[in-house]
Amino acid sequence: MTAYVATKGSGTPLVLIPGVQGRWEYMREAVDALARSFRVITFALCGERASGLPFDDALGLDNYDAQVLRALDEMGKEARKGWNEADREKHEKKTK
């Protein structure tokens, strides 16, 4: 399932993860400010209606790890610069 990913700005990718409120829209002012210097990538957390993704209780917080990876995958290779592939493989094994 593909979730909505919001992007704004250009330059070095910066993933901005919502807090407990779960909605990126609540951080709009921060997104706008950061977009002056970065390519901001953000989204609503899984479990929020706006995300389009369910929250899997069995995964717990790993739901959010997987969601960040999906967002980066959707944004392409440029957004994944600096990602440690060994960490990614470990995470993918853990969440499958």
N, C-alpha and C positions, 0 to 999 in steps of 0.2 A: 504494500500500500504506500502510495506517495503522499507526503504531507506538504502543505503549503510552506514554502521557505521565502522569507522576505529578505531582499538585499538592497543596499543603498550605498552609494559612494564608490570610490575606486581606490586602488592601491593595495597594500598588504591586507589579506583577508583577516577579519577579526570575528570570531563567533561570539555572539552575545546571547547568553542563556538566561531566560526569564527566571525569576525567583519563584517562591511558593505561590504567587498569584497565577503563574502559568501562562500569561498572555504577553506576547512581545509588544502589543499595542500600548501597554501601560508604561513601556520604556521608550516611547516615541521620541521624547526630548533627548534622551541619551543617544538613541540611534542617530538622530539628526546631527547632534554635536560630534559624535565619533565618525560619522560619514564624511566629515570635512577632511579627515586624515587617513581613513581606512575604508576598505570594502567591508561593510558590516553585513554579517549573515546572522539572521535570527528567525525565530519561529515560536509558535505556541507549544507548550509541553504536551506530550502524549497524555491522554486522559481528558484534556480540555476539548470541548466540542470543536473549537476552531482549528485544532491540529489535524483532525481527521484520522487520528491514530488512537487505538485503545491502549490502556495501561495494563500490562500483564503482571498480575500480583506475584507470580512465581519469579519474575526477573527483578522486582523491586527497583532499586535505583539504576540497575543496568539498563532499564528501559531508556533512560536519558542518555546513557553512553551510546546506545544503538541509534538513538535519534540524531545525535551530533554526527555520527558517522554517515548516516543517510543524508543529512544536510550537506556535508562536505562532498559526498559522492555526487550529489545533484549539482553542486557548484563546479565540479570538475577538478582536474589535476592542479590547477593554480591554487585552489583553496586548500589543498592538502599538503602544501610545502611545509616541511619540518615535522610532519607526522611520522612517528616512529613505527615502521611497518611491523616490527616484532610485537609491539604493544597492541597494534591493530589485530594481528593474527591471534594473540592471546585472548583479546576481548571477543573476537568472533567465535572462537571455540567455546568460550564461557556462555555466550548468549544463544547458542544453537541448541 
